[in-house]
Amino acid sequence: MAEQEEELSVADERSLRAYIKRYAAGDIPREEMLETIAAWPLEEEDWDEAQPEPSHQDNTASVIYGESLLGRLTEEDVEEIHRRRKTQDA
């Protein structure tokens, strides 16, 4: 059972969407979430006509904004993530 939980945890760490859901469930402290997402390696979005929305991708900037629309991240969270990402890029 512990191995299965560990495998699930590793899989979640590769999915920004899953990570944000864990944060929203209270499993991750806010400061840790901000630091982690600000450093998260985001992918370029695939714009495929068969996939009008990049819902098949879990590691894009759209995931951050979509999760804020769902109430899992606040507007302040998104602004702070954006600020930290800009600081890292500078």
Residue frames as a rotation matrix with the C-alpha (Angstrom) as fourth column:
MET 1
0.568 0.823 0.000 0.00
0.823 -0.568 0.000 0.00
0.000 0.000 -1.000 0.00
ALA 2
0.437 -0.473 -0.765 2.82
0.169 -0.792 0.587 2.42
-0.883 -0.386 -0.266 0.86
GLU 3
-0.641 -0.685 0.347 4.47
0.435 0.048 0.899 1.76
-0.633 0.727 0.268 -2.53
GLN 4
-0.124 0.698 0.705 1.22
0.974 -0.051 0.221 2.59
0.190 0.714 -0.673 -4.30
GLU 5
0.791 0.397 -0.466 0.88
0.526 -0.830 0.185 5.86
-0.313 -0.391 -0.865 -2.36
GLU 6
-0.022 -0.896 -0.444 4.51
0.138 -0.443 0.886 6.75
-0.990 -0.042 0.133 -3.17
GLU 7
-0.653 -0.171 0.738 3.95
0.716 0.179 0.675 6.06
-0.247 0.969 0.005 -6.90
LEU 8
0.375 0.870 0.320 0.82
0.908 -0.415 0.064 8.23
0.188 0.266 -0.945 -6.86
SER 9
0.646 -0.192 -0.739 2.72
0.306 -0.821 0.481 11.02
-0.699 -0.537 -0.472 -5.10
VAL 10
-0.485 -0.875 0.004 5.50
0.280 -0.151 0.948 10.92
-0.829 0.461 0.318 -7.71
ALA 11
-0.411 0.411 0.814 2.93
0.904 0.069 0.422 11.01
0.118 0.909 -0.400 -10.52
ASP 12
0.667 0.705 -0.243 1.19
0.738 -0.669 0.085 13.98
-0.103 -0.236 -0.966 -8.88
GLU 13
0.210 -0.670 -0.712 4.47
0.263 -0.663 0.701 15.89
-0.942 -0.334 0.037 -8.69
ARG 14
-0.790 -0.499 0.356 4.73
0.445 -0.067 0.893 15.78
-0.422 0.864 0.275 -12.49
SER 15
-0.207 0.814 0.543 1.24
0.819 -0.160 0.551 17.20
0.536 0.558 -0.634 -12.92
LEU 16
-0.954 -0.129 0.271 0.71
0.009 -0.915 -0.404 20.85
0.300 -0.383 0.874 -12.07
ARG 17
-0.137 0.986 0.097 -3.05
-0.530 -0.156 0.833 20.30
0.837 0.063 0.544 -12.10
ALA 18
0.412 0.254 -0.875 -2.74
0.442 0.784 0.436 17.49
0.797 -0.566 0.211 -9.52
TYR 19
-0.598 -0.704 -0.383 -0.33
0.711 -0.245 -0.659 19.54
0.370 -0.666 0.647 -7.39
ILE 20
-0.792 0.356 0.496 -2.78
-0.384 -0.922 0.048 22.45
0.474 -0.152 0.867 -7.25
LYS 21
0.272 0.916 -0.296 -5.60
-0.281 0.370 0.886 20.09
0.920 -0.158 0.358 -6.30
ARG 22
0.067 -0.335 -0.940 -3.45
0.812 0.565 -0.143 18.80
0.579 -0.754 0.310 -3.42
TYR 23
-0.917 -0.381 0.119 -2.84
0.269 -0.810 -0.521 22.41
0.295 -0.446 0.845 -2.34
ALA 24
-0.411 0.843 0.347 -6.56
-0.584 -0.535 0.610 23.20
0.700 0.048 0.713 -2.49
ALA 25
0.432 0.551 -0.714 -7.27
0.145 0.739 0.658 20.13
0.890 -0.388 0.239 -0.35
GLY 26
0.806 -0.127 0.578 -4.96
-0.558 -0.485 0.673 21.54
0.195 -0.865 -0.462 2.32
ASP 27
0.879 -0.476 -0.027 -2.12
0.472 0.861 0.192 19.06
-0.068 -0.181 0.981 1.84
ILE 28
-0.102 -0.931 0.351 0.46
0.930 -0.214 -0.298 21.71
0.352 0.296 0.888 0.93
PRO 29
0.077 0.087 -0.993 1.19
0.661 -0.750 -0.014 25.00
-0.746 -0.655 -0.115 2.75
ARG 30
0.913 0.408 -0.015 0.65
0.275 -0.643 -0.715 28.20
-0.301 0.649 -0.699 0.74
GLU 31
0.486 -0.786 -0.382 4.27
-0.686 -0.614 0.391 29.38
-0.541 0.072 -0.838 0.82
GLU 32
-0.397 -0.596 0.698 5.51
-0.043 0.772 0.634 25.99
-0.917 0.222 -0.332 -0.40
MET 33
0.331 0.617 0.714 2.91
0.742 0.298 -0.601 26.03
-0.583 0.728 -0.359 -3.18
LEU 34
0.927 0.031 -0.374 3.93
-0.143 -0.893 -0.428 29.52
-0.348 0.450 -0.823 -4.31
GLU 35
0.065 -0.994 -0.084 7.61
-0.714 -0.105 0.693 28.61
-0.697 0.015 -0.716 -4.37
THR 36
-0.370 -0.185 0.910 7.03
0.242 0.927 0.286 25.31
-0.897 0.326 -0.298 -6.16
ILE 37
0.525 0.648 0.551 4.69
0.706 0.030 -0.708 26.64
-0.475 0.761 -0.442 -8.85
ALA 38
0.788 -0.297 -0.540 6.89
-0.408 -0.908 -0.096 29.68
-0.462 0.295 -0.836 -9.48
ALA 39
-0.256 -0.966 -0.024 9.74
-0.744 0.181 0.643 27.28
-0.617 0.182 -0.765 -10.26
TRP 40
0.251 0.438 0.864 7.58
0.126 0.870 -0.477 24.73
-0.960 0.228 0.163 -12.13
PRO 41
-0.818 -0.560 -0.132 8.88
-0.083 -0.111 0.990 24.01
-0.569 0.821 0.045 -15.66
LEU 42
0.198 0.969 -0.146 5.87
-0.264 -0.091 -0.960 25.01
-0.944 0.228 0.238 -17.77
GLU 43
-0.438 -0.231 0.869 5.32
0.674 0.556 0.487 23.48
-0.595 0.799 -0.088 -21.20
GLU 44
-0.881 0.241 -0.408 4.36
-0.450 -0.696 0.560 25.28
-0.148 0.677 0.721 -24.36
GLU 45
-0.073 0.935 0.346 0.68
-0.341 0.303 -0.890 24.80
-0.937 -0.183 0.297 -25.09
ASP 46
-0.899 -0.095 0.428 -0.27
0.318 0.529 0.787 22.49
-0.301 0.844 -0.445 -27.95
TRP 47
-0.222 0.857 -0.466 -2.99
-0.620 -0.493 -0.611 23.98
-0.753 0.153 0.640 -30.10
ASP 48
-0.976 -0.024 0.215 -4.43
0.114 0.786 0.608 20.96
-0.184 0.618 -0.765 -31.82
GLU 49
-0.577 0.808 -0.122 -7.73
-0.702 -0.414 0.579 21.28
0.417 0.420 0.806 -33.72
ALA 50
-0.116 0.512 -0.851 -8.80
0.177 0.854 0.489 17.96
0.977 -0.094 -0.189 -32.21
GLN 51
-0.088 0.017 -0.996 -8.21
0.995 0.055 -0.087 19.47
0.054 -0.998 -0.022 -28.73
PRO 52
0.333 0.261 0.906 -9.71
0.446 -0.890 0.092 22.99
0.830 0.373 -0.413 -28.79
GLU 53
0.737 -0.187 0.650 -8.62
-0.622 -0.563 0.544 23.50
0.264 -0.805 -0.531 -25.18
PRO 54
-0.150 -0.897 -0.416 -5.29
-0.515 0.430 -0.741 22.21
0.844 0.103 -0.526 -23.89
SER 55
0.529 0.449 0.720 -7.04
-0.846 0.215 0.487 20.09
0.064 -0.867 0.494 -21.25
HIS 56
0.920 -0.238 -0.311 -4.79
0.184 0.964 -0.194 17.17
0.346 0.122 0.930 -22.22
GLN 57
-0.106 -0.983 0.150 -1.79
0.295 -0.175 -0.939 19.10
0.950 -0.056 0.309 -20.88
ASP 58
0.675 0.379 -0.633 -1.18
0.666 0.056 0.744 19.40
0.318 -0.924 -0.214 -17.15
ASN 59
0.106 -0.775 -0.623 1.84
0.828 -0.278 0.487 21.70
-0.550 -0.567 0.613 -17.05
THR 60
-0.334 -0.143 0.932 0.95
0.757 -0.629 0.175 24.94
0.561 0.764 0.318 -18.82
ALA 61
-0.999 -0.023 0.034 0.23
0.003 -0.865 -0.502 28.50
0.041 -0.501 0.864 -17.72
SER 62
-0.362 0.932 -0.022 -3.42
-0.520 -0.183 0.834 27.91
0.774 0.313 0.551 -18.66
VAL 63
-0.057 0.297 -0.953 -3.66
0.597 0.776 0.206 25.35
0.801 -0.557 -0.222 -15.87
ILE 64
-0.812 -0.300 -0.501 -2.75
0.583 -0.453 -0.674 28.05
-0.025 -0.840 0.543 -13.33
TYR 65
-0.867 0.499 -0.003 -5.40
-0.495 -0.860 0.121 30.43
0.058 0.106 0.993 -14.64
GLY 66
-0.204 0.813 -0.545 -7.99
-0.275 0.487 0.829 27.67
0.939 0.319 0.124 -15.03
GLU 67
-0.291 0.034 -0.956 -7.46
0.780 0.587 -0.216 26.50
0.554 -0.809 -0.198 -11.46
SER 68
-0.970 -0.001 -0.242 -7.99
0.147 -0.798 -0.584 30.07
-0.193 -0.602 0.775 -10.26
LEU 69
-0.549 0.827 -0.122 -11.31
-0.669 -0.347 0.658 30.16
0.502 0.443 0.743 -12.13
LEU 70
0.036 0.533 -0.846 -12.25
0.161 0.832 0.531 26.95
0.986 -0.155 -0.056 -10.32
GLY 71
0.708 0.280 0.649 -11.40
-0.480 -0.483 0.732 28.58
0.519 -0.829 -0.208 -6.99
ARG 72
0.787 -0.464 -0.407 -8.40
0.586 0.769 0.256 26.40
0.194 -0.439 0.877 -6.18
LEU 73
-0.475 -0.871 -0.125 -6.03
0.879 -0.463 -0.110 29.38
0.038 -0.162 0.986 -6.41
THR 74
0.444 0.593 -0.671 -6.87
0.598 -0.754 -0.271 32.94
-0.667 -0.281 -0.690 -5.44
GLU 75
0.890 -0.115 0.440 -6.21
0.280 -0.624 -0.729 35.99
0.359 0.773 -0.524 -7.58
GLU 76
0.691 -0.662 0.291 -3.48
-0.709 -0.543 0.449 36.90
-0.139 -0.517 -0.845 -5.08
ASP 77
0.375 -0.540 0.754 -1.91
0.078 0.828 0.555 33.45
-0.924 -0.149 0.353 -5.49
VAL 78
0.611 -0.086 0.787 -1.78
0.781 0.232 -0.580 33.86
-0.133 0.969 0.209 -9.28
GLU 79
0.898 -0.282 0.337 -0.33
-0.165 -0.927 -0.336 37.37
0.407 0.246 -0.879 -9.01
GLU 80
0.539 -0.724 0.431 2.36
-0.665 -0.052 0.745 36.18
-0.517 -0.688 -0.510 -6.57
ILE 81
0.400 -0.364 0.841 3.24
0.473 0.868 0.151 33.18
-0.785 0.338 0.520 -8.76
HIS 82
0.771 -0.063 0.633 3.55
0.583 -0.330 -0.743 35.49
0.256 0.942 -0.217 -11.76
ARG 83
0.836 -0.475 0.276 5.71
-0.525 -0.838 0.148 37.95
0.161 -0.268 -0.950 -9.80
ARG 84
0.406 -0.702 0.586 8.02
-0.380 0.454 0.806 35.18
-0.831 -0.549 -0.082 -8.61
ARG 85
0.511 -0.199 0.836 8.34
0.712 0.643 -0.282 33.70
-0.481 0.740 0.470 -12.09
LYS 86
0.876 -0.183 0.445 9.30
0.176 -0.738 -0.651 37.12
0.448 0.649 -0.615 -13.48
THR 87
0.683 -0.643 0.346 11.88
-0.696 -0.430 0.575 37.56
-0.221 -0.633 -0.742 -10.72
GLN 88
0.363 -0.531 0.765 13.42
0.095 0.838 0.537 34.16
-0.927 -0.122 0.355 -11.54
ASP 89
0.624 -0.047 0.780 13.55
0.770 0.209 -0.603 34.97
-0.135 0.977 0.167 -15.25
ALA 90
0.971 -0.200 0.134 15.30
-0.168 -0.962 -0.216 38.30
0.172 0.187 -0.967 -14.67
